[in-house]
Amino acid sequence: MSDVLRAPAELKYAEELDWLESVDDGPKPFAWRLSPKMVRLFVLGAERADGLDREISQKWFGDRGIVERAIVTLASDRGLLLIGDPGTGKSWLAELLAAAISRNSTLVVQGTAGTTEDHIKYSWNVSMVIAKGQSRESMIPSPIMTAMEGGSIGRFEELTRSTSDVQDALISILSEKYISVPELDSDGIVFAKPGFSVIATANSRDRGVNDLSSALKRRFNFVRIPVVTNKKSEAEIVRFRTEELLRRHQIELEVPPTLLDVLLRSFGDLRAAAASAGSDDEKLESALSTAEQIGVLEDAVLHSNFFGDRALTARALASSLVGSLARREPEDLSILNKYLHGVVEPRSKDEGGDWPEFLDGGRDAIATLS
């Protein structure tokens, strides 16, 4: 898949999935391609106690109980709602689960203010309707309807971003497991096959935008994805994603552990400052998520490769951090400047290492943007 910018999980990890399927002798719910135990192994990676003959890479870094509860929910007749702050890996976990269970993670509806009921149910090929009338052939099924017909997993990203009438269209699908097509005289009901379910994601910071109705909430099992606070786990996530970027771009560039530590500690400091801030004006607009941390590192790696000496430096990392997090002027620049002078400057004197260069790079980046 070298000619694809971003391959879905079922293609990216096809070899692993094929092998797991070949050795899987566990009970499989409905038409699942893997048993629940093998789905968990695919997502979290194999351990020695699992007794496999090969390594299975860890792809999602988080609590094992979260993954197990999500799998159990999908084996029931309820939908799964993954809810959490931005950058906690909700969408990635949903993609991995769909890939392992159905070998198809691309049946996705993206929730926005412009999402309509047609995106959830079906629409029509107008030219075919004019030529031959309304029929199953002229109907364009939504990703959710396609998942129903195939007994697969359908995904709904950012559910609370869509309006209440669009959300309500899911109620009958999740409860009755069919879609009625009144325009058709015959064959006017599309029934879901065993194995169909919906994985939805919701941003906890969107609360109040388009709250879910009580009826829709009852159709979902809620699984909350917490923010990663463990430094070791976050380091693994950042390293994993950065290595993927380097492979995709065929870049041979090392990320020194000392610079990764600088990045992790910087985000930790900024999160602590945001938690103690008295108002929103004293907080960075950025959510300071793990995903944004990965973005900062990727930006620094690419800049160092294309415009530097093909070696990641503390100066490039600081420049990327300021450029990525300074979204409001002058508020965010003031917060970052305060951090550099109040935290990084004393640390560079006490600890040395990469911190003095990180301080200089941050100051230069702020001066450029001011």
N, C-alpha and C positions, 0 to 999 in steps of 0.2 A: 504493500500500500504506500510506496514511496511517492506516488503521484497524487496523493490525497493530503491536503493541508492538515486535517485532523480526522483521523479514522475513529469511528465509534468503537466502544470497548469490545464489542463482539468480534470485530475485525482485528483490532490491535492485539488482543490476547487470544486469537483464534486457536493457536497451537496449544495453549494451556487448557482452554475450554474443551478442545477435542480430546486431550489426554484425560482430563477429569471425567468426561462422559464415558470414555472407554473403560475406566476402572471403577466406575460408580455402580455399586450393587445395592445402594440404599433405596428405601421406598420413596417414590416421587409423587407428589400431589398432582392430580389432574394430568396435564400434558407438559409438565415441567421437564426441561432438558437435563437438569441436575437435581439431585436430592437436596433437601435443606442443609444437610451437613456439608455437602460439596459446594453449595452456594456460599456458605460461610467461609470455607477454605479459600475459595476464589477471591473473595473480597478482602479477607484479613491475612491471607497467606498461610502456608503450612508450617506447623511446628513439628519437632522431632516426635512428640507423643502421637502425632497423627499417623505415623507409620507409612508415609508415602515414599515411593522410590525416586522422587525427584522434588526439586524445589518449586514452590508456588509463591510468586512474589506478593508481598503485601501492597495493596493498592489504595486502601482507605485506612487512615490512622485515627482510631477512636476506640471507645469502649465496646468490648465484645458483646455486652448485653444489648446495646442499641441495635447492632446488626441482627442479633438473634431475634429480638422482638419484631423488627421489621420483616424478617423472613416468615415468622409465625403469622403475622398479620396477613401477608400475601397468600399464605396457604389457607386462610379463612375466606369468608365471603365479604369481608370489609375492605374498604380502601385504606391506603396508607398515606398519612400526611406527615411529611418531614418538615419540622418547623425549627427555626433558629436564626441567629444573627447572620448578616452577610459574611460570606467567606468561610463558613464552617463546613463546607463540603456536602451540602444537601443534594445538589444536582448531580455531583459526581457519584455519590452513594446510590442515588436513584438510577443512574445510568448503569452502574456495575450490577445492581440487582436485576434490572431488566435484561441485561446481556446474559447473565448467568442462567436466568429462569427461562427466557424466551429466545435467546440468541438474536434479539432485535431490540435495540434501545432507541430507535429513531422514530417511534410512533409518539411524537411530542406535540403538545399544544402549548404555545407560549402565552401566558396570561398578560394582557395589557389593557389599557382603557379602550382600545379598539377591537378587542376580541369579541366576536359575536357568537350567537348560538350555532351558526353554521359551522364554525371552527370546531365545535364539539360534536355535532351530529352529522350533517351532510349538506352539500350544495349541489348545483346542477351545471352541467355543461350546456351553456345556452345554445350554441350552434347545433348540437345534437338534439336538444329539445325542440328547436324550431323545425329541424329536418324530419325527426321521427317521433316526436312527442316524449313525454316523461316515461322513463323506464329504468330498470336497474342499470342498464348499460349507460344511460345518460346521467346517472347519479354519480356525484363525486363524494365518496365516503371520507369522513374526517379521520384523523389518526386514531381517535378513540373508537370509532365504528370499525375501523380496520382491525384494531386489537380485539374487539368483541368477536368479530367473525373468525379470527384466527386463534382464539383462546390464548391471547398473549397479554403482555403488560403494556398498558397505555400510560403515558406520562403527561402531567399538567404542571408546567413550571409557573411559579409565582401566582398561585391561585387567587390570593387576595388582591392582586392587581386588576383582576377582571371585575366587571360590575355584577351586582347581585342577581340580575336576571340571567346572566350567563352562568354564574355559579349554580343557580337553581336548576339549570338544565341537566346538571350532573345528578341531581337527586334521584330521578326515575331510573337513570342508567345504573347507579350504584345499588338501588333497592330492587328494581324490577328486572334488571339485567336484559333489557331490550330497548330498542329505539323504534318508535312507530313512524312510518312514512305515509301520511294520509294522502299524499298526491298519487300514490299507486293504488289501483283497484285490487290487484292481486299481489301476493308476495310483499305486502306492505309492512311487515314487521321483521326487523333484523334482531335475531336472538344472539346473546353472548354464548360462546362455547366455554366448556369447563377450562379453567386456567386463566380466564380474563380477570384482570384487576387493574386498579388505577393507583399510581404513585404520584401524589401531588407534593409540591413544595410551597412553603410560605415563609416570607421574611418576617421575623418577629418585630422588626422595626416598622412594619407597615400596618401595625394594629391601628384600627380606626379608619383606614383608607376604605376598604370594603370588607367589613367584618362578615364572617361566615354565619349563615343562619343556623338556628338550633337544629333544624331538620338535616342540614348538610353535615354539621358536626357529628351527628349521631351515625352517619354513614362512614366516618373515618376513624381509624385508630391514630391517635396523635403520638408521634415519637419526636421528642425534643433533642436537637443536636446541640450540645453545649459548645461554648467557645473553648478552644484548646488553651489551657493555662499551664500545662506541663511543658517545661522548657525542652526536655528530651523529645517528647512527642512532636512538638512544633518543629524542632530541628530536623526530625526525620521527614516530616511533610515537606518542608522547604527544600531539603536536599533531594528528595524524590522528584519533585516537580522540576527543579532546576536541571537535574540529570536528564529528564525527558526532553527539556528544551535543547540542551547541548547535543543530544543524539539527533533530534529533529533537524537542527541546523548544521549538523556534522562539524561541531566546534570542539576543538581540543583545548579546553581551558579549565584550569583547576580552580575550585572555590576553596581557599584556605580555611581550615576550621576556625582560625582566629577571627577572620572577617565575618564568618557566619555567626560567631559569638557576639561580635559588635552589633550586627543587625538585630539579633534576638534581644540583646540587652537594651538597645535603643527603643525598640517597639515596646518592651516591657516598661521602660521609663515613661514613655509617652502615654501608655495606657494608664499607668498609675497617676500621672498628672491629670488625665482626663477624668478619672474616677473621683479625684479630689477637687475638681474645678467647681466653682460656684455657679457658673452660668454657661450657656452654649457658646457665648463669645469667647470664653476661656478654654474651649475645647477645640481641637482640630476637627474640621468637617469630616475627615476620613474616619471610617469605622475602626481603623487600625487592625483589620482582620488578618488572619494568616494568608488569605488570598492576596491582600495588598502587600504583605511582606514578600510574598513570592514575586509579585510584580516589580517591586523595588529591586530585588536581586536580579531578576531577568533583565531589566533595563540596564543595570550596571554591567552585567556580563556581556550583553550585546554591544554596548558602547565601548567597552574595553576591547572587544574582539575586532570591531570594525574601525574604531577611531583611536584606539590606544595601542599599547605594546603587547596585545594578546595576553595580558596578565591582569587579573582583577586587583584593583587597588582600593585602599580605604578612601581615597579622594573621590574615585568614581562612585563608590557606594554612597558616600555622603551626598554627592551631587544628585544621584538618583533619588535618594530619600527625600531631599528637599523638593526636587522637581515633581515628585509623585504626590507628596502630601500637602504641598502648599496650593490649595485650591481657591482660597479666599485671600484677597489682598485688601488691607494689610493684616487682617486678623491672624491667619495661619502663619504668615511670615514672622509676625511678632511672637507667636507661641514657640515656633521652632528656634528663633533667635534666643529667646529666654532659656530654652532647653540647652542650647549649645553653651551659653555662658554660665548657666547655673549648675549644669550636670557634667557636660562633656569636658569643659575646660578644667575643672578640678580633677576629673578622672584622668585626663591626659597627663597632668602633672604627677599624680600619685601612682598611676599604673604604667604610663608610657605605652609601649607596643604600637598598635595601629591607631590609638586614640588621637594623638597629636595630628596625624595626617587627616583623620576623619574630621577633626575640628576645623582644620584649614579648608578642607573641601566643602564643608557645610557653610562656613562663613562666605567663601567665594560664591557659592550658589545663591545664597540669600542676597548678596550684594548685586549679583547679576539680575535677579528678579525684582529687586526693590526699585 
